Every structure is written in structure tokens, then in C-alpha cells.
């Protein structure tokens, strides 16, 4: 009698790696990833070439050299990357009905989620690394040294990108359509939270420590020596009154804790919602 062979299913780790690989291939086929990287390289080239071409010499301080290039677009770059690779990661499976092909497979939903998130994590690391380390290495050639502050800013930018991606996945797990998830994620990070930070902090006088975009300010503040501190300004207004404005400055330790909290809480919530969510229609 012929021996009956049994097939062993791959482990969860192997399945996560498989989902990650195919998700990255999907982004390569859609040319999203290639487009983002091309935009990055072109912007960096312009920021490196244009200033000296118009008579503005490179700074001799390595921290200022990197800051002049990276700080210009880093927040917008991260928002664009999160919008492109996180905002519709889950919702598109429901909107395009691809979940009918994916979900019946013997793969846990949390495995699918972690595989997708890992692909977004790797893309975020790649994008932020290119944005920082090309200027850092060029700065090394120009100034002769690498700024510790630039490396610290790079680490904070990575953490912000991962935290923002986690928030994008949470939104994607809740929203029914990919367009709504993309629009909400984009405007939440680019406008809604920053405006809220200004209203609550600058005008209301309450430090918005809960806000991801507020804590992300450390990415740029870290370049300043000494590190800035919270200030209050009082401006006289007509009618014998005063307008008090508060300029709160996030602290690095608190920022790391808050952003890590977003990574953990947002992903846990998103996994729970994704596991309970069913295909409808």
C-alpha cells in the first residue's frame, strides 16, 4: 500500500513573509513605489543642486546641511507615503471584492494584516532612509562629518512614519471604500490634526500631547541647539485686552512614547476590527 503523504501548512511567520512579498510586488506592478522613489530622488537632487547654483553656498555645519534639505518636505513625504501604501491596504480588499479570493484561504486574518503592515513598514523605512541618508552622505563629503542630530531626526522620522501608517491601517480597517479611507487619512494628517494642534495649543493654551502630528514636530526641532522650549507671547489688542498665544514644544522622550503608543494601540484595534469584519454584498 502506498504511503499517504500529508502536506504541512507553512507557519504563521512564513505566511506573513509570503503576504509581505506579494504585497510589495503589487505596489511595484502598480508603480506606486517606483513613482514615490523617483519623486524623492528628483526632489533631493533639486534641493542639493539649486541653492549653490543660485549663489547660496552649502552650510558648513553638518546638522544644518541635512536640515536644510530634509526638513523641507519630510512631513508631506510621510503623509503621501502613508496615503499611498496604508490608507487603502484593508478597505480595498472589501471594495474590490478581492477578499472573496483571499479570506477563504487557510490563512489567519491577523497573518494577512501583519503581512500587509510589514510591507508598508519596509516601504516607509526605504522612503525615509533614502530621504535622509543621501543628504547625510553628501553632507559628509561636503562638511567632513556626520551630524548626530541628523541621525536622531532620521530615527524620529522613521517612528513617525510607522505610527502614521498604523493610524492609516486603523482608518482603512473601518472605512468601507478605499477612496474615503485615502481622503480621510490624507486630510487627517495634513490638515485636521495640525489645525487642531493650533487651536488647542496655540490658542487654547492646552498642550496637545495626544496628537501624533504635534509630537512629530520633534523631527525638525531636534536639529536646534539648544533644544527649544515652550514659550508664551502676549500681544495687546484694541479695547485694552491682550491676546495670549502659546508655542508648545514637544519633548523627545514624550514624543517617542506617544508615537509608540499609536503604533501599538492603532494596530491592535485595527486587527480586532479586521478579524470581526465580514464581506458584505
N, C-alpha and C positions, 0 to 999 in steps of 0.2 A: 504494500500500500504506500502510495506516495505521501511524503510528509506534507502536512498542511503548513504553509508559510503564513506568518502573521506580520502585518506591517505596523511598525511602531510610529505613532504620530510624532512629529517634531515637538520639542519642548517649547514652552512659552517664550523663552529667550530667542530661540531660533525663529519662531513665528514673528516676533517683534522685529527682528532683523530683516526678515523677508518683507513684511509690510513696509518697513522703512525704505528698503531698497526700491520697491516698486513705486512708492510714493514719490521718491526723488526722480525716478525715471519719468513719472507722469509730469512732473514740473519741467523736466528737461524737454520732453516732447512738446509741451505747451509753450516752451521758450520763455516762460516767466523768469526762471532762474538766470538764463543766459542774458535776458534783457536787463535784469537788475544789476548783474555784474558789469555789463557794458556801460550802463549809466554811471555806476560807481567809478569805473576806471576813467571815463571821459571827464567826470567832474573833478576827480583828483588831479588829472593832467592839467585841466584848466586852472585850478587853484594853485598849482605849482608853477605853471608857465606864465600866466598873465601878470601877476604882481611884479616880478623883475622886468618883464617886457615893457611895462609902463613906467618904470623908474622907481619902483618900491623894492628895495633890497630885502633879502631874507633876514629875519631876526637872528641874532647870534645866540640867543637863549634857546636851548632845545625844547623846553616846555612851551614857550611862546610860538616857536616854529610849528609844532604839531597842533597847538590850539588854534592858530590862525586858519588851519586847513580843516581839521576835524569838526570843530565846534560850529562851523557854518551850517552844515546840513545834517548832522548826526541824528537829531530828533526826528526830522522829516524822513530821513532814510529808514529809521527803525519803524516809524508809523507805516510807511509804504510797504516795507518787508512784511510786517505783521498783517497788513490788509491783504497782501497778495498770497501769503502762504498759511495763514492761520484762520482768518475770518470765515472762510467758506470750507474749511477742511472737513467738518462734520455735516453741516447743513446741505452741502452739495450731494451727499450720498442719499439724502431723502428727496431733495428736489429733482434730481436726475434719475431717481429710482434705481441707481446702481446698488443700493442696499439690498435689493432683492437677489442680486448675484453674490454679494459679499457676505451678508449676515447668515445665510443658511449653512455656510461652511463650518467645519468643526474648529472654529477659532473663537475664543472668548472676546466679547466686545471690549473689555479692558485692554486686551492684547492689540486689537485693531487701533484703539485710541492711542496707546503708548507708542506703537509703531509710527503712526502719523505724527504724533508730537515729537518723536525723536528726529524725524526727517526735518520738521520745522526748526527744531533746536540746532541741528547741524547746519542748515541753511543760514540761520541767524548768526551762528558762530563764524561761518565763512564770510558773510557780508560785513560784519563788524570788524573781523580780523583784517580783511583787505582794506577797509576804510581807515584803520588806524596804522597798520604796520607798513604800508607803503610810505606814508609821511614820516613815520618813526625812522625807517631805514634811510630815507632821503635826508632827514634831519641829521642822522648820524654822519652821513657823508659831508654835509654842509657845516655842521657845528662841531663835529668830532666826539659827540657823546649822545647817550640816550637818556631822556628825562624819566625819572621815576614817576613823576606826576602824570606823564603821558600813559605809562603802563597802568597806573591806578585808574585813570579815566577810562582806559580800554576795559578793564575789569568791570567797572561800574556800568559802562555801556552794554557789555555782554549781559549782565544781570538784568538791566532794564529791558533789553530785547527779549530775554526769556520770560520775564514777568509779563510784559505786554503781550507776548504770544500766548501765555497761559490765559490771560483775560480774553484774548481773541477766541481761543478754543471754547471758553465758557459761553461766550456770546453765540458762537457757531452751534453749540450743542442745544441751545434754547430756541434759536430762530428757525422758522420753517423754510425760508428761502435764502439762497446764497446772496442775492443782491441786498436784501435787508441786513444780513449779517455783515457784509462788506461795508455798507454805508454807515451802519451804527458803530462798528469798530473804528473806522477812519475818523469820523467826526467826534467820537468819544475821546480818542487820544489826541487829536489835533486841535479841537475847539472846546468841547463841552467841559472836560476836566480842567484845562488851563483857564478857561473863563471862570469856572467855579473856584479855582485856586485864588484868582484875583479878587473875586467878590468876597469870599470867606476870609482870606488872609489880608490882602492889601487894604480892603475897605472895612471888613467886619472885625478885624483885629484878632481873629482866631487862627492859629497855625493849622493849615490843612494837612496834618501829619498822615492822615489816612490816604491821601491822594498819591497815586502812582506817578503821575506827571510832575507833581511837586517834588517828590523825593528824587526823581530823575534829574533834577537841577544840579545834583552833585556831580554829574558827568562833566559839566562845564566849570562849576565853582572850584573843583579840585585843582584846577590849574593856577588858581590865585594864591599868592604867598604874601602875607599870611592869609589863612583861610578866612573868608568874610564872615561877619556875624550879623545877627538881626538888628535892624535899625528902625527908628520911628521918626517921621518928619511931620511937623505941624505947619500948615500953611494958612495964613489969615484969609478969610473970605468976607465979602461985603455983608454988613449987618452985625459987625462986632462978633463974628463967630470964627471958629477955627476948623480946618479940615485936617484930620489926623490920618496919615497913611502909614501902614506897617509893611516893612520889607523883610519878611521872614526868610531865613536861610536854612535849608535842610542840613542836618548834620550827617556825616558819612556813616557812622555806626547805625543810627536810626534808619537811614535810607536803606542800608543793606538788609536790616531786619524786616522792614516793611515790604521791600521788593521780594525777599524770600517768602514772606507770608502770602503775597499774591501768587507766587509760583505754586506753593503747597495747597492753599485753600481753593484757588480757582481750578486747579487740575482735579482735585478730589471732588469738587462739586460737579465739574463737567463730566467726569467718569460716571458718577452716580446717575446723572440725568441721561447720559448716553446709554447706559445699561438698561434703564427703565423705558426709554423712548422706543416706540414701535413704528413700523412702517404703516402709513395710512393711505388708502387710496390705491 
